[in-house]
Amino acid sequence: EAGVTQSPTHLIKTRGQQATLRCSPISGHTSVYWYQQALGLGLQFLLWYDEGEERNRGNFPPRFSGRQFPNYSSELNVNALELEDSALYLCASSDATVLNTEAFFGQGTRLTVV
Amino acid sequence: GENVEQHPSTLSVQEGDSAVIKCTYSDSASNYFPWYKQELGKRPQLIIDIRSNVGEKKDQRIAVTLNKTAKHFSLHITETQPEDSAVYFCAASRYGGSQGNLIFGKGTKLSVKP
């Protein structure tokens, strides 16, 4: 069974541009979470999607947005990129129908803003 | 929303010694507390979790304890080995509603010296 997959693995953008990151959850998982991991810092919660709807978002500006498609895959969009957006962006998925279930992480997308 | 504090940020132990990492959480309604291990360059992976109806859980050399009254939980690693060296993250979540996403602590970098 395939795990959580993210694309691209690396992304280089210039300041002011837009970045689109993609995530495919484990088959059967309806919940997708996005986290930002800046160098030396922890996992900052960005967004949570379940059944196509945004369930919660972390303390990030509106230029961080996303969506979840009918097949439960998800996109994270970052507009008007700033240098401090450079980080590893991790996607995780879980089976929201199971109480307190494990979240499985993808390998991440390394975004570099220059 | 939930806030998770994790201590220490770095921990160095000799091989064979024990390691303890502590976390506190703010939301008394949180009911799920996983611990993730992230090796260098790899994705975070679940190593153990505990639910709010349990006070302690063990899995070979690792154990987690939960004190709901004090709102803190701890990871205990006994007989540490060099391959235990990694960053460990605690997390908390409340199943259901708008707080079902995991909120992570800032991580503890554990170094096990041979």
Chai-1 contact restraints between the chains, C-beta under 6 A:
chainA,res_idxA,chainB,res_idxB,connection_type,confidence,min_distance_angstrom,max_distance_angstrom,comment,restraint_id
A,Y33,B,N101,contact,1.0,0.0,6.0,A-B,restraint_1
A,G42,B,F104,contact,1.0,0.0,6.0,A-B,restraint_2
A,G42,B,K106,contact,1.0,0.0,6.0,A-B,restraint_3
A,G42,B,G107,contact,1.0,0.0,6.0,A-B,restraint_4
A,L43,B,F104,contact,1.0,0.0,6.0,A-B,restraint_5
A,F45,B,N101,contact,1.0,0.0,6.0,A-B,restraint_6
A,F45,B,I103,contact,1.0,0.0,6.0,A-B,restraint_7
A,W48,B,N101,contact,1.0,0.0,6.0,A-B,restraint_8
A,R55,B,S98,contact,1.0,0.0,6.0,A-B,restraint_9
A,N56,B,S98,contact,1.0,0.0,6.0,A-B,restraint_10
A,N56,B,N101,contact,1.0,0.0,6.0,A-B,restraint_11
A,L99,B,Y95,contact,1.0,0.0,6.0,A-B,restraint_12
A,N100,B,Y32,contact,1.0,0.0,6.0,A-B,restraint_13
A,N100,B,R51,contact,1.0,0.0,6.0,A-B,restraint_14
A,N100,B,Y95,contact,1.0,0.0,6.0,A-B,restraint_15
A,E102,B,L46,contact,1.0,0.0,6.0,A-B,restraint_16
A,A103,B,L102,contact,1.0,0.0,6.0,A-B,restraint_17
A,F105,B,R43,contact,1.0,0.0,6.0,A-B,restraint_18
A,F105,B,P44,contact,1.0,0.0,6.0,A-B,restraint_19
A,Q107,B,R43,contact,1.0,0.0,6.0,A-B,restraint_20
